[in-house]
Amino acid sequence: MASALTFTLAGAAEAQSTRSARFVDGVYTATGEYGGQPSHITVKATLKDGIVTAVSVTPHAYVPRSLELQRAFAAAVPKVVVGKRIDQVRVGKLAGSSSTPKGFNDAIRKIRAQAARG
């Protein structure tokens, strides 16, 4: 019975380790597109053991209101994303912006693909 318990615990630890190993540690950058114009933002994310340890967003809007929303989103997103597993990151409306998150999620999808062990 003790060996079965040991095997189960080891299996759980191995599964956790395998999940974390799905992504290569590093700094990744991608541009996310959204909207009809289209609009875009650049996202830079640092990964360690599959966890986002840092994230920054570079706005690219030229229209003053759009730039204001992108900047507000860029300021708010680290509080929501840092510390989360990259495969669980997906944001919705944030800091008054309902469109910028679509570009962010697009960039995060690209970053996941870049960081994935293949």
Backbone as CSV, one residue per row, in Angstrom:
resi,resn,N_x,N_y,N_z,CA_x,CA_y,CA_z,C_x,C_y,C_z
1,MET,0.827,-1.195,0.000,0.000,0.000,0.000,0.870,1.258,0.000
2,ALA,1.938,1.253,0.776,2.824,2.414,0.823,3.462,2.659,-0.539
3,SER,3.821,1.606,-1.264,4.449,1.807,-2.571,3.451,2.390,-3.567
4,ALA,2.181,2.036,-3.456,1.161,2.601,-4.339,1.010,4.098,-4.075
5,LEU,1.045,4.482,-2.798,0.940,5.888,-2.430,2.152,6.658,-2.944
6,THR,3.325,6.095,-2.800,4.543,6.740,-3.282,4.471,6.930,-4.792
7,PHE,4.008,5.915,-5.489,3.886,5.994,-6.941,2.892,7.086,-7.341
8,THR,1.788,7.179,-6.632,0.773,8.185,-6.937,1.327,9.589,-6.720
9,LEU,2.023,9.802,-5.615,2.604,11.113,-5.339,3.682,11.457,-6.359
10,ALA,4.509,10.503,-6.703,5.555,10.735,-7.701,4.916,11.053,-9.047
11,GLY,3.859,10.346,-9.382,3.156,10.596,-10.641,2.576,11.988,-10.691
12,ALA,2.029,12.462,-9.574,1.455,13.804,-9.525,2.551,14.857,-9.688
13,ALA,3.690,14.647,-9.032,4.810,15.578,-9.155,5.337,15.580,-10.589
14,GLU,5.417,14.411,-11.201,5.889,14.309,-12.574,4.928,15.018,-13.523
15,ALA,3.633,14.863,-13.298,2.645,15.521,-14.149,2.779,17.034,-14.037
16,GLN,2.994,17.549,-12.817,3.172,18.984,-12.620,4.441,19.450,-13.329
17,SER,5.516,18.693,-13.182,6.780,19.037,-13.819,6.644,19.032,-15.333
18,THR,5.941,18.049,-15.879,5.739,17.958,-17.318,4.932,19.147,-17.817
19,ARG,3.924,19.538,-17.063,3.102,20.679,-17.451,3.951,21.946,-17.517
20,SER,4.804,22.169,-16.519,5.667,23.344,-16.486,6.695,23.293,-17.611
21,ALA,7.135,22.095,-17.949,8.176,21.931,-18.964,7.637,22.123,-20.377
22,ARG,6.347,22.314,-20.522,5.766,22.515,-21.846,6.240,23.814,-22.477
23,PHE,6.725,24.750,-21.668,7.149,26.050,-22.159,8.601,26.312,-21.777
24,VAL,9.344,26.865,-22.729,10.749,27.172,-22.514,10.861,28.541,-21.842
25,ASP,11.653,28.622,-20.776,11.874,29.894,-20.100,12.470,30.904,-21.076
26,GLY,12.115,32.153,-20.911,12.694,33.191,-21.757,11.822,34.418,-21.845
27,VAL,12.248,35.336,-22.677,11.518,36.576,-22.933,10.995,36.500,-24.365
28,TYR,9.713,36.712,-24.521,9.051,36.571,-25.825,8.296,37.843,-26.153
29,THR,8.256,38.165,-27.441,7.554,39.358,-27.910,6.677,38.983,-29.100
30,ALA,5.460,39.515,-29.109,4.547,39.281,-30.231,3.627,40.486,-30.373
31,THR,3.149,40.688,-31.581,2.193,41.758,-31.853,0.810,41.147,-32.008
32,GLY,-0.138,41.704,-31.288,-1.516,41.241,-31.355,-2.365,42.205,-32.154
33,GLU,-3.159,41.661,-33.036,-4.053,42.455,-33.889,-5.481,42.366,-33.351
34,TYR,-6.233,43.437,-33.547,-7.649,43.431,-33.163,-8.366,44.565,-33.860
35,GLY,-9.666,44.463,-33.894,-10.501,45.533,-34.422,-10.572,45.557,-35.936
36,GLY,-11.341,46.492,-36.435,-11.579,46.580,-37.858,-10.578,47.429,-38.615
37,GLN,-9.745,48.208,-37.919,-8.864,49.147,-38.602,-7.642,48.510,-39.241
38,PRO,-6.939,47.521,-38.932,-6.867,46.902,-37.607,-5.947,47.680,-36.662
39,SER,-6.174,47.495,-35.405,-5.324,48.076,-34.374,-4.373,46.993,-33.908
40,HIS,-3.287,47.398,-33.252,-2.357,46.401,-32.733,-1.597,46.940,-31.525
41,ILE,-1.083,45.987,-30.746,-0.225,46.282,-29.605,0.895,45.250,-29.613
42,THR,2.003,45.591,-28.996,3.100,44.642,-28.853,3.164,44.214,-27.393
43,VAL,3.258,42.908,-27.191,3.311,42.346,-25.845,4.656,41.657,-25.665
44,LYS,5.302,41.950,-24.547,6.559,41.306,-24.181,6.313,40.582,-22.858
45,ALA,6.572,39.270,-22.857,6.319,38.474,-21.645,7.557,37.665,-21.290
46,THR,7.852,37.608,-20.003,8.941,36.792,-19.491,8.337,35.574,-18.822
47,LEU,8.824,34.374,-19.199,8.322,33.114,-18.644,9.400,32.407,-17.853
48,LYS,8.996,31.844,-16.731,9.863,31.000,-15.902,9.002,29.855,-15.392
49,ASP,9.353,28.637,-15.769,8.589,27.450,-15.364,7.118,27.544,-15.771
50,GLY,6.856,28.147,-16.931,5.495,28.250,-17.437,4.681,29.371,-16.815
51,ILE,5.308,30.150,-15.944,4.631,31.246,-15.244,5.086,32.576,-15.838
52,VAL,4.148,33.502,-16.021,4.480,34.842,-16.480,5.072,35.598,-15.291
53,THR,6.344,35.975,-15.400,6.998,36.695,-14.306,7.058,38.201,-14.565
54,ALA,6.864,38.592,-15.820,6.812,40.015,-16.175,6.076,40.138,-17.501
55,VAL,5.390,41.249,-17.672,4.692,41.506,-18.937,4.631,43.016,-19.160
56,SER,4.813,43.401,-20.417,4.654,44.809,-20.763,3.925,44.900,-22.103
57,VAL,3.212,45.992,-22.266,2.446,46.226,-23.484,2.889,47.564,-24.066
58,THR,3.213,47.556,-25.354,3.571,48.781,-26.055,2.404,49.189,-26.952
59,PRO,1.775,50.337,-26.665,0.678,50.823,-27.498,1.196,51.303,-28.854
60,HIS,0.348,51.198,-29.876,0.704,51.675,-31.210,-0.386,52.541,-31.835
61,ALA,-1.368,52.945,-31.065,-2.493,53.714,-31.611,-2.070,55.148,-31.932
62,TYR,-2.726,55.723,-32.933,-2.494,57.120,-33.316,-3.670,58.003,-32.939
63,VAL,-4.847,57.417,-32.884,-6.040,58.157,-32.481,-5.938,58.397,-30.974
64,PRO,-6.063,59.650,-30.519,-5.853,59.963,-29.106,-6.655,59.085,-28.136
65,ARG,-7.938,58.865,-28.391,-8.757,58.056,-27.476,-8.275,56.611,-27.454
66,SER,-7.932,56.060,-28.608,-7.434,54.686,-28.675,-6.106,54.565,-27.936
67,LEU,-5.229,55.556,-28.111,-3.938,55.547,-27.420,-4.134,55.616,-25.913
68,GLU,-5.071,56.435,-25.477,-5.389,56.543,-24.048,-5.843,55.187,-23.492
69,LEU,-6.716,54.499,-24.219,-7.207,53.183,-23.774,-6.086,52.143,-23.768
70,GLN,-5.239,52.161,-24.793,-4.126,51.212,-24.833,-3.164,51.465,-23.667
71,ARG,-2.902,52.717,-23.365,-1.994,53.042,-22.248,-2.591,52.605,-20.910
72,ALA,-3.881,52.833,-20.716,-4.542,52.408,-19.471,-4.496,50.885,-19.348
73,PHE,-4.739,50.189,-20.445,-4.667,48.729,-20.456,-3.246,48.274,-20.111
74,ALA,-2.249,48.901,-20.740,-0.846,48.538,-20.502,-0.465,48.696,-19.034
75,ALA,-0.997,49.706,-18.381,-0.699,49.933,-16.965,-1.388,48.906,-16.066
76,ALA,-2.563,48.444,-16.471,-3.361,47.542,-15.627,-3.034,46.068,-15.808
77,VAL,-2.598,45.657,-16.979,-2.481,44.231,-17.283,-1.457,43.474,-16.428
78,PRO,-0.318,44.057,-16.038,0.611,43.262,-15.221,-0.002,42.760,-13.911
79,LYS,-0.866,43.575,-13.304,-1.496,43.177,-12.042,-2.400,41.956,-12.214
80,VAL,-2.898,41.757,-13.424,-3.830,40.673,-13.709,-3.115,39.415,-14.215
81,VAL,-1.962,39.584,-14.852,-1.318,38.492,-15.570,-0.089,37.922,-14.864
82,VAL,0.729,38.767,-14.249,1.960,38.296,-13.618,1.625,37.310,-12.499
83,GLY,2.320,36.178,-12.529,2.098,35.127,-11.543,1.184,34.021,-12.039
84,LYS,0.597,34.199,-13.216,-0.298,33.176,-13.773,0.452,32.297,-14.766
85,ARG,-0.039,31.080,-14.930,0.498,30.170,-15.934,0.175,30.729,-17.321
86,ILE,1.125,30.699,-18.225,0.931,31.253,-19.560,-0.232,30.577,-20.278
87,ASP,-0.448,29.298,-20.016,-1.546,28.607,-20.693,-2.907,28.919,-20.080
88,GLN,-2.943,29.742,-19.021,-4.200,30.155,-18.408,-4.466,31.645,-18.573
89,VAL,-3.553,32.343,-19.246,-3.707,33.792,-19.411,-4.687,34.096,-20.533
90,ARG,-5.722,34.818,-20.165,-6.706,35.345,-21.117,-7.431,36.465,-20.376
91,VAL,-7.388,37.658,-20.925,-8.014,38.782,-20.231,-9.253,39.257,-20.986
92,GLY,-10.151,39.842,-20.220,-11.350,40.457,-20.775,-11.233,41.959,-20.640
93,LYS,-12.355,42.644,-20.641,-12.361,44.099,-20.526,-11.540,44.513,-19.308
94,LEU,-10.651,45.469,-19.539,-9.726,45.873,-18.484,-9.418,47.358,-18.644
95,ALA,-9.459,48.095,-17.568,-9.122,49.523,-17.550,-9.949,50.314,-18.563
96,GLY,-11.207,49.913,-18.727,-12.106,50.626,-19.627,-11.987,50.230,-21.083
97,SER,-11.053,49.348,-21.380,-10.846,48.945,-22.774,-11.461,47.579,-23.029
98,SER,-12.349,47.521,-24.010,-12.966,46.242,-24.347,-12.366,45.637,-25.615
99,SER,-11.626,46.424,-26.394,-11.022,45.907,-27.627,-9.558,45.527,-27.448
100,THR,-8.793,46.328,-26.714,-7.369,46.050,-26.536,-7.121,44.644,-25.996
101,PRO,-7.945,44.119,-25.075,-7.706,42.749,-24.609,-7.712,41.721,-25.742
102,LYS,-8.459,41.964,-26.797,-8.473,41.030,-27.935,-7.093,40.984,-28.579
103,GLY,-6.451,42.130,-28.725,-5.096,42.178,-29.257,-4.101,41.537,-28.310
104,PHE,-4.296,41.760,-27.008,-3.424,41.144,-26.005,-3.537,39.631,-26.059
105,ASN,-4.757,39.125,-26.085,-4.961,37.676,-26.138,-4.382,37.068,-27.413
106,ASP,-4.454,37.799,-28.526,-3.855,37.346,-29.775,-2.336,37.242,-29.621
107,ALA,-1.723,38.256,-29.015,-0.274,38.239,-28.797,0.123,37.116,-27.842
108,ILE,-0.649,36.905,-26.783,-0.344,35.827,-25.823,-0.436,34.469,-26.508
109,ARG,-1.394,34.300,-27.405,-1.495,33.042,-28.161,-0.224,32.815,-28.967
110,LYS,0.283,33.863,-29.592,1.518,33.768,-30.378,2.722,33.473,-29.475
111,ILE,2.741,34.097,-28.304,3.842,33.866,-27.354,3.801,32.415,-26.870
112,ARG,2.615,31.903,-26.573,2.508,30.489,-26.171,3.101,29.590,-27.250
113,ALA,2.792,29.878,-28.503,3.310,29.068,-29.612,4.832,29.173,-29.705
114,GLN,5.375,30.370,-29.497,6.831,30.556,-29.537,7.519,29.786,-28.416
115,ALA,6.913,29.795,-27.236,7.538,29.214,-26.054,7.291,27.716,-25.905
116,ALA,6.358,27.181,-26.662,5.991,25.765,-26.519,7.142,24.854,-26.933
117,ARG,7.330,23.827,-26.145,8.307,22.797,-26.508,7.654,21.938,-27.585
118,GLY,8.360,21.735,-28.652,7.763,20.994,-29.741,8.428,19.735,-29.958
